Amino acid sequence: MPDIGIDTLSTRRDLMCSWSSAQRKRVLRRKLQKQEKDFKKLVTTENLYQVCHGDQRINAVKQFGNSSKETSQGTEV
């Protein structure tokens, strides 16, 4: 690249830096949108309490108990 001078390289570098700075706000806005979307998917404390202390928990424990009693070639697993 002997045809490219220092001035051209400096100009290109400045353009890249300004482009990066110009995109910073968009990137941060998108990051906040993704965080908000993920936060809305989180389980609330009320729902977590219901799962831990409700019928779903009891049924899950029963299912685990039943599946642990299955046999493999006549021997209990």
PDB file with SEQRES, HELIX, SHEET and CRYST1 records, atoms N, CA, C and O in Angstrom:
SEQRES   1 A   77  MET PRO ASP ILE GLY ILE ASP THR LEU SER THR ARG ARG          
SEQRES   2 A   77  ASP LEU MET CYS SER TRP SER SER ALA GLN ARG LYS ARG          
SEQRES   3 A   77  VAL LEU ARG ARG LYS LEU GLN LYS GLN GLU LYS ASP PHE          
SEQRES   4 A   77  LYS LYS LEU VAL THR THR GLU ASN LEU TYR GLN VAL CYS          
SEQRES   5 A   77  HIS GLY ASP GLN ARG ILE ASN ALA VAL LYS GLN PHE GLY          
SEQRES   6 A   77  ASN SER SER LYS GLU THR SER GLN GLY THR GLU VAL              
HELIX    1 AA1 ILE A    6  LYS A   41  1                                  36    
HELIX    2 AA2 THR A   45  HIS A   53  1                                   9    
HELIX    3 AA3 ASP A   55  SER A   68  1                                  14    
SHEET    1 AA1 2 THR A  71  SER A  72  0                                        
SHEET    2 AA1 2 THR A  75  GLU A  76 -1                                        
CRYST1    1.000    1.000    1.000  90.00  90.00  90.00 P 1           1          
ATOM      1  N   MET A   1       0.823  -1.180   0.000  1.00  0.00           N  
ATOM      2  CA  MET A   1       0.000   0.000   0.000  1.00  0.00           C  
ATOM      3  C   MET A   1       0.874   1.254   0.000  1.00  0.00           C  
ATOM      4  O   MET A   1       0.690   2.143   0.831  1.00  0.00           O  
ATOM      5  N   PRO A   2       1.796   1.319  -0.905  1.00  0.00           N  
ATOM      6  CA  PRO A   2       2.679   2.487  -0.940  1.00  0.00           C  
ATOM      7  C   PRO A   2       1.963   3.755  -1.427  1.00  0.00           C  
ATOM      8  O   PRO A   2       2.455   4.859  -1.196  1.00  0.00           O  
ATOM      9  N   ASP A   3       0.793   3.614  -2.105  1.00  0.00           N  
ATOM     10  CA  ASP A   3       0.092   4.785  -2.630  1.00  0.00           C  
ATOM     11  C   ASP A   3      -0.654   5.556  -1.544  1.00  0.00           C  
ATOM     12  O   ASP A   3      -1.019   6.713  -1.753  1.00  0.00           O  
ATOM     13  N   ILE A   4      -0.884   4.936  -0.395  1.00  0.00           N  
ATOM     14  CA  ILE A   4      -1.654   5.574   0.666  1.00  0.00           C  
ATOM     15  C   ILE A   4      -0.707   6.378   1.545  1.00  0.00           C  
ATOM     16  O   ILE A   4       0.300   5.871   2.039  1.00  0.00           O  
ATOM     17  N   GLY A   5      -1.062   7.650   1.726  1.00  0.00           N  
ATOM     18  CA  GLY A   5      -0.223   8.517   2.537  1.00  0.00           C  
ATOM     19  C   GLY A   5      -0.684   8.574   3.986  1.00  0.00           C  
ATOM     20  O   GLY A   5      -1.740   8.049   4.340  1.00  0.00           O  
ATOM     21  N   ILE A   6       0.110   9.206   4.798  1.00  0.00           N  
ATOM     22  CA  ILE A   6      -0.201   9.344   6.221  1.00  0.00           C  
ATOM     23  C   ILE A   6      -1.464  10.163   6.420  1.00  0.00           C  
ATOM     24  O   ILE A   6      -2.242   9.891   7.335  1.00  0.00           O  
ATOM     25  N   ASP A   7      -1.675  11.163   5.575  1.00  0.00           N  
ATOM     26  CA  ASP A   7      -2.878  11.992   5.696  1.00  0.00           C  
ATOM     27  C   ASP A   7      -4.142  11.167   5.461  1.00  0.00           C  
ATOM     28  O   ASP A   7      -5.138  11.320   6.168  1.00  0.00           O  
ATOM     29  N   THR A   8      -4.087  10.294   4.462  1.00  0.00           N  
ATOM     30  CA  THR A   8      -5.243   9.446   4.166  1.00  0.00           C  
ATOM     31  C   THR A   8      -5.519   8.497   5.325  1.00  0.00           C  
ATOM     32  O   THR A   8      -6.672   8.307   5.709  1.00  0.00           O  
ATOM     33  N   LEU A   9      -4.487   7.912   5.876  1.00  0.00           N  
ATOM     34  CA  LEU A   9      -4.667   7.009   7.009  1.00  0.00           C  
ATOM     35  C   LEU A   9      -5.229   7.744   8.222  1.00  0.00           C  
ATOM     36  O   LEU A   9      -6.086   7.217   8.931  1.00  0.00           O  
ATOM     37  N   SER A  10      -4.750   8.950   8.456  1.00  0.00           N  
ATOM     38  CA  SER A  10      -5.253   9.741   9.579  1.00  0.00           C  
ATOM     39  C   SER A  10      -6.718  10.094   9.382  1.00  0.00           C  
ATOM     40  O   SER A  10      -7.504  10.057  10.329  1.00  0.00           O  
ATOM     41  N   THR A  11      -7.084  10.435   8.158  1.00  0.00           N  
ATOM     42  CA  THR A  11      -8.480  10.762   7.856  1.00  0.00           C  
ATOM     43  C   THR A  11      -9.371   9.544   8.077  1.00  0.00           C  
ATOM     44  O   THR A  11     -10.447   9.656   8.664  1.00  0.00           O  
ATOM     45  N   ARG A  12      -8.925   8.393   7.611  1.00  0.00           N  
ATOM     46  CA  ARG A  12      -9.694   7.155   7.785  1.00  0.00           C  
ATOM     47  C   ARG A  12      -9.848   6.813   9.270  1.00  0.00           C  
ATOM     48  O   ARG A  12     -10.923   6.407   9.714  1.00  0.00           O  
ATOM     49  N   ARG A  13      -8.781   6.979  10.019  1.00  0.00           N  
ATOM     50  CA  ARG A  13      -8.844   6.704  11.453  1.00  0.00           C  
ATOM     51  C   ARG A  13      -9.834   7.638  12.145  1.00  0.00           C  
ATOM     52  O   ARG A  13     -10.611   7.197  12.992  1.00  0.00           O  
ATOM     53  N   ASP A  14      -9.814   8.902  11.798  1.00  0.00           N  
ATOM     54  CA  ASP A  14     -10.743   9.870  12.380  1.00  0.00           C  
ATOM     55  C   ASP A  14     -12.192   9.518  12.035  1.00  0.00           C  
ATOM     56  O   ASP A  14     -13.078   9.633  12.883  1.00  0.00           O  
ATOM     57  N   LEU A  15     -12.435   9.089  10.786  1.00  0.00           N  
ATOM     58  CA  LEU A  15     -13.778   8.688  10.385  1.00  0.00           C  
ATOM     59  C   LEU A  15     -14.259   7.478  11.183  1.00  0.00           C  
ATOM     60  O   LEU A  15     -15.416   7.423  11.598  1.00  0.00           O  
ATOM     61  N   MET A  16     -13.385   6.528  11.392  1.00  0.00           N  
ATOM     62  CA  MET A  16     -13.750   5.342  12.166  1.00  0.00           C  
ATOM     63  C   MET A  16     -14.058   5.703  13.611  1.00  0.00           C  
ATOM     64  O   MET A  16     -15.000   5.168  14.196  1.00  0.00           O  
ATOM     65  N   CYS A  17     -13.276   6.603  14.190  1.00  0.00           N  
ATOM     66  CA  CYS A  17     -13.522   7.025  15.576  1.00  0.00           C  
ATOM     67  C   CYS A  17     -14.842   7.776  15.686  1.00  0.00           C  
ATOM     68  O   CYS A  17     -15.591   7.574  16.642  1.00  0.00           O  
ATOM     69  N   SER A  18     -15.134   8.637  14.721  1.00  0.00           N  
ATOM     70  CA  SER A  18     -16.384   9.388  14.785  1.00  0.00           C  
ATOM     71  C   SER A  18     -17.582   8.470  14.550  1.00  0.00           C  
ATOM     72  O   SER A  18     -18.642   8.684  15.138  1.00  0.00           O  
ATOM     73  N   TRP A  19     -17.432   7.448  13.700  1.00  0.00           N  
ATOM     74  CA  TRP A  19     -18.513   6.501  13.472  1.00  0.00           C  
ATOM     75  C   TRP A  19     -18.806   5.718  14.754  1.00  0.00           C  
ATOM     76  O   TRP A  19     -19.964   5.506  15.116  1.00  0.00           O  
ATOM     77  N   SER A  20     -17.753   5.300  15.423  1.00  0.00           N  
ATOM     78  CA  SER A  20     -17.914   4.570  16.674  1.00  0.00           C  
ATOM     79  C   SER A  20     -18.620   5.428  17.717  1.00  0.00           C  
ATOM     80  O   SER A  20     -19.496   4.939  18.430  1.00  0.00           O  
ATOM     81  N   SER A  21     -18.253   6.683  17.810  1.00  0.00           N  
ATOM     82  CA  SER A  21     -18.889   7.597  18.756  1.00  0.00           C  
ATOM     83  C   SER A  21     -20.349   7.831  18.395  1.00  0.00           C  
ATOM     84  O   SER A  21     -21.202   7.933  19.276  1.00  0.00           O  
ATOM     85  N   ALA A  22     -20.634   7.915  17.105  1.00  0.00           N  
ATOM     86  CA  ALA A  22     -21.994   8.155  16.650  1.00  0.00           C  
ATOM     87  C   ALA A  22     -22.900   6.962  16.961  1.00  0.00           C  
ATOM     88  O   ALA A  22     -24.093   7.150  17.198  1.00  0.00           O  
ATOM     89  N   GLN A  23     -22.372   5.767  16.966  1.00  0.00           N  
ATOM     90  CA  GLN A  23     -23.160   4.564  17.222  1.00  0.00           C  
ATOM     91  C   GLN A  23     -23.335   4.261  18.707  1.00  0.00           C  
ATOM     92  O   GLN A  23     -24.149   3.416  19.079  1.00  0.00           O  
ATOM     93  N   ARG A  24     -22.575   4.944  19.548  1.00  0.00           N  
ATOM     94  CA  ARG A  24     -22.593   4.649  20.977  1.00  0.00           C  
ATOM     95  C   ARG A  24     -23.993   4.777  21.577  1.00  0.00           C  
ATOM     96  O   ARG A  24     -24.416   3.911  22.343  1.00  0.00           O  
ATOM     97  N   LYS A  25     -24.708   5.837  21.243  1.00  0.00           N  
ATOM     98  CA  LYS A  25     -26.048   6.042  21.799  1.00  0.00           C  
ATOM     99  C   LYS A  25     -27.009   4.945  21.353  1.00  0.00           C  
ATOM    100  O   LYS A  25     -27.808   4.456  22.151  1.00  0.00           O  
ATOM    101  N   ARG A  26     -26.936   4.563  20.095  1.00  0.00           N  
ATOM    102  CA  ARG A  26     -27.812   3.509  19.595  1.00  0.00           C  
ATOM    103  C   ARG A  26     -27.524   2.175  20.282  1.00  0.00           C  
ATOM    104  O   ARG A  26     -28.441   1.423  20.612  1.00  0.00           O  
ATOM    105  N   VAL A  27     -26.248   1.896  20.489  1.00  0.00           N  
ATOM    106  CA  VAL A  27     -25.860   0.642  21.135  1.00  0.00           C  
ATOM    107  C   VAL A  27     -26.350   0.630  22.584  1.00  0.00           C  
ATOM    108  O   VAL A  27     -26.888  -0.377  23.045  1.00  0.00           O  
ATOM    109  N   LEU A  28     -26.172   1.723  23.296  1.00  0.00           N  
ATOM    110  CA  LEU A  28     -26.628   1.797  24.681  1.00  0.00           C  
ATOM    111  C   LEU A  28     -28.146   1.696  24.771  1.00  0.00           C  
ATOM    112  O   LEU A  28     -28.672   1.033  25.665  1.00  0.00           O  
ATOM    113  N   ARG A  29     -28.852   2.349  23.854  1.00  0.00           N  
ATOM    114  CA  ARG A  29     -30.308   2.276  23.843  1.00  0.00           C  
ATOM    115  C   ARG A  29     -30.765   0.833  23.614  1.00  0.00           C  
ATOM    116  O   ARG A  29     -31.681   0.355  24.283  1.00  0.00           O  
ATOM    117  N   ARG A  30     -30.132   0.155  22.681  1.00  0.00           N  
ATOM    118  CA  ARG A  30     -30.486  -1.234  22.384  1.00  0.00           C  
ATOM    119  C   ARG A  30     -30.192  -2.131  23.592  1.00  0.00           C  
ATOM    120  O   ARG A  30     -30.970  -3.030  23.911  1.00  0.00           O  
ATOM    121  N   LYS A  31     -29.071  -1.877  24.253  1.00  0.00           N  
ATOM    122  CA  LYS A  31     -28.719  -2.662  25.433  1.00  0.00           C  
ATOM    123  C   LYS A  31     -29.772  -2.487  26.525  1.00  0.00           C  
ATOM    124  O   LYS A  31     -30.164  -3.461  27.168  1.00  0.00           O  
ATOM    125  N   LEU A  32     -30.228  -1.263  26.735  1.00  0.00           N  
ATOM    126  CA  LEU A  32     -31.262  -1.008  27.734  1.00  0.00           C  
ATOM    127  C   LEU A  32     -32.578  -1.679  27.352  1.00  0.00           C  
ATOM    128  O   LEU A  32     -33.283  -2.196  28.219  1.00  0.00           O  
ATOM    129  N   GLN A  33     -32.913  -1.676  26.073  1.00  0.00           N  
ATOM    130  CA  GLN A  33     -34.130  -2.348  25.623  1.00  0.00           C  
ATOM    131  C   GLN A  33     -34.056  -3.847  25.896  1.00  0.00           C  
ATOM    132  O   GLN A  33     -35.030  -4.448  26.349  1.00  0.00           O  
ATOM    133  N   LYS A  34     -32.903  -4.448  25.622  1.00  0.00           N  
ATOM    134  CA  LYS A  34     -32.737  -5.878  25.864  1.00  0.00           C  
ATOM    135  C   LYS A  34     -32.805  -6.186  27.360  1.00  0.00           C  
ATOM    136  O   LYS A  34     -33.403  -7.184  27.762  1.00  0.00           O  
ATOM    137  N   GLN A  35     -32.196  -5.334  28.180  1.00  0.00           N  
ATOM    138  CA  GLN A  35     -32.246  -5.548  29.622  1.00  0.00           C  
ATOM    139  C   GLN A  35     -33.675  -5.444  30.135  1.00  0.00           C  
ATOM    140  O   GLN A  35     -34.086  -6.235  30.984  1.00  0.00           O  
ATOM    141  N   GLU A  36     -34.432  -4.481  29.632  1.00  0.00           N  
ATOM    142  CA  GLU A  36     -35.817  -4.314  30.048  1.00  0.00           C  
ATOM    143  C   GLU A  36     -36.647  -5.531  29.647  1.00  0.00           C  
ATOM    144  O   GLU A  36     -37.471  -6.013  30.424  1.00  0.00           O  
ATOM    145  N   LYS A  37     -36.424  -6.018  28.442  1.00  0.00           N  
ATOM    146  CA  LYS A  37     -37.143  -7.200  27.969  1.00  0.00           C  
ATOM    147  C   LYS A  37     -36.809  -8.413  28.839  1.00  0.00           C  
ATOM    148  O   LYS A  37     -37.705  -9.172  29.208  1.00  0.00           O  
ATOM    149  N   ASP A  38     -35.545  -8.601  29.166  1.00  0.00           N  
ATOM    150  CA  ASP A  38     -35.134  -9.712  30.019  1.00  0.00           C  
ATOM    151  C   ASP A  38     -35.698  -9.555  31.431  1.00  0.00           C  
ATOM    152  O   ASP A  38     -36.095 -10.542  32.051  1.00  0.00           O  
ATOM    153  N   PHE A  39     -35.734  -8.333  31.938  1.00  0.00           N  
ATOM    154  CA  PHE A  39     -36.243  -8.084  33.286  1.00  0.00           C  
ATOM    155  C   PHE A  39     -37.726  -8.435  33.384  1.00  0.00           C  
ATOM    156  O   PHE A  39     -38.186  -8.941  34.408  1.00  0.00           O  
ATOM    157  N   LYS A  40     -38.467  -8.164  32.312  1.00  0.00           N  
ATOM    158  CA  LYS A  40     -39.895  -8.481  32.312  1.00  0.00           C  
ATOM    159  C   LYS A  40     -40.138  -9.984  32.336  1.00  0.00           C  
ATOM    160  O   LYS A  40     -41.201 -10.430  32.768  1.00  0.00           O  
ATOM    161  N   LYS A  41     -39.161 -10.773  31.875  1.00  0.00           N  
ATOM    162  CA  LYS A  41     -39.297 -12.225  31.849  1.00  0.00           C  
ATOM    163  C   LYS A  41     -38.976 -12.866  33.196  1.00  0.00           C  
ATOM    164  O   LYS A  41     -39.261 -14.048  33.391  1.00  0.00           O  
ATOM    165  N   LEU A  42     -38.395 -12.121  34.121  1.00  0.00           N  
ATOM    166  CA  LEU A  42     -38.014 -12.687  35.402  1.00  0.00           C  
ATOM    167  C   LEU A  42     -39.241 -13.107  36.202  1.00  0.00           C  
ATOM    168  O   LEU A  42     -40.316 -12.525  36.057  1.00  0.00           O  
ATOM    169  N   VAL A  43     -39.077 -14.095  37.025  1.00  0.00           N  
ATOM    170  CA  VAL A  43     -40.148 -14.579  37.880  1.00  0.00           C  
ATOM    171  C   VAL A  43     -40.278 -13.633  39.066  1.00  0.00           C  
ATOM    172  O   VAL A  43     -39.283 -13.269  39.693  1.00  0.00           O  
ATOM    173  N   THR A  44     -41.504 -13.239  39.366  1.00  0.00           N  
ATOM    174  CA  THR A  44     -41.725 -12.360  40.508  1.00  0.00           C  
ATOM    175  C   THR A  44     -41.603 -13.165  41.799  1.00  0.00           C  
ATOM    176  O   THR A  44     -41.686 -14.393  41.779  1.00  0.00           O  
ATOM    177  N   THR A  45     -41.408 -12.482  42.908  1.00  0.00           N  
ATOM    178  CA  THR A  45     -41.280 -13.178  44.183  1.00  0.00           C  
ATOM    179  C   THR A  45     -42.572 -13.890  44.551  1.00  0.00           C  
ATOM    180  O   THR A  45     -42.541 -14.961  45.158  1.00  0.00           O  
ATOM    181  N   GLU A  46     -43.713 -13.300  44.185  1.00  0.00           N  
ATOM    182  CA  GLU A  46     -44.987 -13.953  44.474  1.00  0.00           C  
ATOM    183  C   GLU A  46     -45.118 -15.261  43.705  1.00  0.00           C  
ATOM    184  O   GLU A  46     -45.540 -16.275  44.262  1.00  0.00           O  
ATOM    185  N   ASN A  47     -44.753 -15.236  42.421  1.00  0.00           N  
ATOM    186  CA  ASN A  47     -44.824 -16.459  41.613  1.00  0.00           C  
ATOM    187  C   ASN A  47     -43.842 -17.510  42.118  1.00  0.00           C  
ATOM    188  O   ASN A  47     -44.155 -18.700  42.149  1.00  0.00           O  
ATOM    189  N   LEU A  48     -42.664 -17.067  42.510  1.00  0.00           N  
ATOM    190  CA  LEU A  48     -41.665 -17.995  43.034  1.00  0.00           C  
ATOM    191  C   LEU A  48     -42.167 -18.639  44.324  1.00  0.00           C  
ATOM    192  O   LEU A  48     -41.972 -19.836  44.535  1.00  0.00           O  
ATOM    193  N   TYR A  49     -42.804 -17.862  45.178  1.00  0.00           N  
ATOM    194  CA  TYR A  49     -43.356 -18.400  46.422  1.00  0.00           C  
ATOM    195  C   TYR A  49     -44.434 -19.439  46.125  1.00  0.00           C  
ATOM    196  O   TYR A  49     -44.491 -20.487  46.768  1.00  0.00           O  
ATOM    197  N   GLN A  50     -45.290 -19.140  45.145  1.00  0.00           N  
ATOM    198  CA  GLN A  50     -46.349 -20.081  44.787  1.00  0.00           C  
ATOM    199  C   GLN A  50     -45.775 -21.385  44.256  1.00  0.00           C  
ATOM    200  O   GLN A  50     -46.293 -22.460  44.557  1.00  0.00           O  
ATOM    201  N   VAL A  51     -44.722 -21.297  43.478  1.00  0.00           N  
ATOM    202  CA  VAL A  51     -44.103 -22.501  42.927  1.00  0.00           C  
ATOM    203  C   VAL A  51     -43.454 -23.317  44.039  1.00  0.00           C  
ATOM    204  O   VAL A  51     -43.563 -24.543  44.061  1.00  0.00           O  
ATOM    205  N   CYS A  52     -42.780 -22.636  44.960  1.00  0.00           N  
ATOM    206  CA  CYS A  52     -42.071 -23.341  46.028  1.00  0.00           C  
ATOM    207  C   CYS A  52     -43.006 -23.937  47.071  1.00  0.00           C  
ATOM    208  O   CYS A  52     -42.672 -24.947  47.691  1.00  0.00           O  
ATOM    209  N   HIS A  53     -44.168 -23.332  47.275  1.00  0.00           N  
ATOM    210  CA  HIS A  53     -45.043 -23.776  48.349  1.00  0.00           C  
ATOM    211  C   HIS A  53     -46.407 -24.256  47.862  1.00  0.00           C  
ATOM    212  O   HIS A  53     -47.288 -24.527  48.678  1.00  0.00           O  
ATOM    213  N   GLY A  54     -46.590 -24.362  46.591  1.00  0.00           N  
ATOM    214  CA  GLY A  54     -47.897 -24.740  46.059  1.00  0.00           C  
ATOM    215  C   GLY A  54     -47.961 -26.180  45.628  1.00  0.00           C  
ATOM    216  O   GLY A  54     -47.045 -26.968  45.864  1.00  0.00           O  
ATOM    217  N   ASP A  55     -49.075 -26.506  44.983  1.00  0.00           N  
ATOM    218  CA  ASP A  55     -49.309 -27.871  44.511  1.00  0.00           C  
ATOM    219  C   ASP A  55     -48.309 -28.285  43.438  1.00  0.00           C  
ATOM    220  O   ASP A  55     -47.998 -29.468  43.304  1.00  0.00           O  
ATOM    221  N   GLN A  56     -47.805 -27.320  42.675  1.00  0.00           N  
ATOM    222  CA  GLN A  56     -46.847 -27.660  41.628  1.00  0.00           C  
ATOM    223  C   GLN A  56     -45.606 -28.297  42.231  1.00  0.00           C  
ATOM    224  O   GLN A  56     -45.060 -29.251  41.676  1.00  0.00           O  
ATOM    225  N   ARG A  57     -45.167 -27.778  43.354  1.00  0.00           N  
ATOM    226  CA  ARG A  57     -43.970 -28.314  44.010  1.00  0.00           C  
ATOM    227  C   ARG A  57     -44.227 -29.741  44.476  1.00  0.00           C  
ATOM    228  O   ARG A  57     -43.392 -30.625  44.281  1.00  0.00           O  
ATOM    229  N   ILE A  58     -45.383 -29.962  45.093  1.00  0.00           N  
ATOM    230  CA  ILE A  58     -45.726 -31.292  45.592  1.00  0.00           C  
ATOM    231  C   ILE A  58     -45.795 -32.284  44.441  1.00  0.00           C  
ATOM    232  O   ILE A  58     -45.278 -33.396  44.546  1.00  0.00           O  
ATOM    233  N   ASN A  59     -46.429 -31.889  43.349  1.00  0.00           N  
ATOM    234  CA  ASN A  59     -46.522 -32.781  42.181  1.00  0.00           C  
ATOM    235  C   ASN A  59     -45.153 -33.075  41.590  1.00  0.00           C  
ATOM    236  O   ASN A  59     -44.882 -34.200  41.170  1.00  0.00           O  
ATOM    237  N   ALA A  60     -44.286 -32.062  41.556  1.00  0.00           N  
ATOM    238  CA  ALA A  60     -42.936 -32.261  41.012  1.00  0.00           C  
ATOM    239  C   ALA A  60     -42.158 -33.247  41.870  1.00  0.00           C  
ATOM    240  O   ALA A  60     -41.460 -34.112  41.340  1.00  0.00           O  
ATOM    241  N   VAL A  61     -42.268 -33.128  43.196  1.00  0.00           N  
ATOM    242  CA  VAL A  61     -41.570 -34.049  44.089  1.00  0.00           C  
ATOM    243  C   VAL A  61     -42.097 -35.467  43.901  1.00  0.00           C  
ATOM    244  O   VAL A  61     -41.323 -36.425  43.895  1.00  0.00           O  
ATOM    245  N   LYS A  62     -43.409 -35.601  43.749  1.00  0.00           N  
ATOM    246  CA  LYS A  62     -43.992 -36.928  43.517  1.00  0.00           C  
ATOM    247  C   LYS A  62     -43.479 -37.529  42.218  1.00  0.00           C  
ATOM    248  O   LYS A  62     -43.177 -38.721  42.159  1.00  0.00           O  
ATOM    249  N   GLN A  63     -43.381 -36.705  41.176  1.00  0.00           N  
ATOM    250  CA  GLN A  63     -42.884 -37.202  39.887  1.00  0.00           C  
ATOM    251  C   GLN A  63     -41.430 -37.656  40.004  1.00  0.00           C  
ATOM    252  O   GLN A  63     -41.052 -38.685  39.444  1.00  0.00           O  
ATOM    253  N   PHE A  64     -40.617 -36.889  40.731  1.00  0.00           N  
ATOM    254  CA  PHE A  64     -39.228 -37.292  40.928  1.00  0.00           C  
ATOM    255  C   PHE A  64     -39.158 -38.613  41.684  1.00  0.00           C  
ATOM    256  O   PHE A  64     -38.344 -39.479  41.366  1.00  0.00           O  
ATOM    257  N   GLY A  65     -40.017 -38.758  42.685  1.00  0.00           N  
ATOM    258  CA  GLY A  65     -40.043 -40.004  43.446  1.00  0.00           C  
ATOM    259  C   GLY A  65     -40.435 -41.185  42.586  1.00  0.00           C  
ATOM    260  O   GLY A  65     -39.834 -42.256  42.676  1.00  0.00           O  
ATOM    261  N   ASN A  66     -41.450 -40.991  41.748  1.00  0.00           N  
ATOM    262  CA  ASN A  66     -41.891 -42.078  40.868  1.00  0.00           C  
ATOM    263  C   ASN A  66     -40.822 -42.441  39.848  1.00  0.00           C  
ATOM    264  O   ASN A  66     -40.606 -43.620  39.565  1.00  0.00           O  
ATOM    265  N   SER A  67     -40.160 -41.446  39.303  1.00  0.00           N  
ATOM    266  CA  SER A  67     -39.145 -41.736  38.287  1.00  0.00           C  
ATOM    267  C   SER A  67     -37.914 -42.387  38.894  1.00  0.00           C  
ATOM    268  O   SER A  67     -37.202 -43.116  38.203  1.00  0.00           O  
ATOM    269  N   SER A  68     -37.648 -42.139  40.171  1.00  0.00           N  
ATOM    270  CA  SER A  68     -36.460 -42.763  40.793  1.00  0.00           C  
ATOM    271  C   SER A  68     -36.694 -44.232  41.117  1.00  0.00           C  
ATOM    272  O   SER A  68     -35.738 -44.968  41.362  1.00  0.00           O  
ATOM    273  N   LYS A  69     -37.971 -44.678  41.123  1.00  0.00           N  
ATOM    274  CA  LYS A  69     -38.270 -46.074  41.424  1.00  0.00           C  
ATOM    275  C   LYS A  69     -38.309 -46.948  40.174  1.00  0.00           C  
ATOM    276  O   LYS A  69     -38.517 -48.158  40.270  1.00  0.00           O  
ATOM    277  N   GLU A  70     -38.108 -46.341  38.995  1.00  0.00           N  
ATOM    278  CA  GLU A  70     -38.108 -47.136  37.774  1.00  0.00           C  
ATOM    279  C   GLU A  70     -36.927 -48.103  37.807  1.00  0.00           C  
ATOM    280  O   GLU A  70     -35.888 -47.830  38.408  1.00  0.00           O  
ATOM    281  N   THR A  71     -37.118 -49.222  37.153  1.00  0.00           N  
ATOM    282  CA  THR A  71     -36.067 -50.252  37.188  1.00  0.00           C  
ATOM    283  C   THR A  71     -35.336 -50.333  35.862  1.00  0.00           C  
ATOM    284  O   THR A  71     -35.840 -49.931  34.813  1.00  0.00           O  
ATOM    285  N   SER A  72     -34.146 -50.861  35.949  1.00  0.00           N  
ATOM    286  CA  SER A  72     -33.322 -51.086  34.760  1.00  0.00           C  
ATOM    287  C   SER A  72     -32.926 -52.561  34.775  1.00  0.00           C  
ATOM    288  O   SER A  72     -32.086 -52.958  35.583  1.00  0.00           O  
ATOM    289  N   GLN A  73     -33.508 -53.373  33.906  1.00  0.00           N  
ATOM    290  CA  GLN A  73     -33.248 -54.803  33.780  1.00  0.00           C  
ATOM    291  C   GLN A  73     -33.506 -55.522  35.111  1.00  0.00           C  
ATOM    292  O   GLN A  73     -32.736 -56.389  35.523  1.00  0.00           O  
ATOM    293  N   GLY A  74     -34.610 -55.140  35.775  1.00  0.00           N  
ATOM    294  CA  GLY A  74     -34.997 -55.815  37.004  1.00  0.00           C  
ATOM    295  C   GLY A  74     -34.340 -55.282  38.262  1.00  0.00           C  
ATOM    296  O   GLY A  74     -34.719 -55.685  39.362  1.00  0.00           O  
ATOM    297  N   THR A  75     -33.382 -54.403  38.142  1.00  0.00           N  
ATOM    298  CA  THR A  75     -32.696 -53.855  39.307  1.00  0.00           C  
ATOM    299  C   THR A  75     -33.174 -52.423  39.524  1.00  0.00           C  
ATOM    300  O   THR A  75     -33.272 -51.644  38.576  1.00  0.00           O  
ATOM    301  N   GLU A  76     -33.469 -52.082  40.778  1.00  0.00           N  
ATOM    302  CA  GLU A  76     -33.947 -50.738  41.063  1.00  0.00           C  
ATOM    303  C   GLU A  76     -32.815 -49.739  40.849  1.00  0.00           C  
ATOM    304  O   GLU A  76     -31.677 -49.965  41.259  1.00  0.00           O  
ATOM    305  N   VAL A  77     -33.155 -48.637  40.202  1.00  0.00           N  
ATOM    306  CA  VAL A  77     -32.146 -47.611  39.869  1.00  0.00           C  
ATOM    307  C   VAL A  77     -32.119 -46.563  40.948  1.00  0.00           C  
ATOM    308  O   VAL A  77     -31.343 -45.612  40.865  1.00  0.00           O  
TER     309      VAL A  77                                                      
END                                                                             
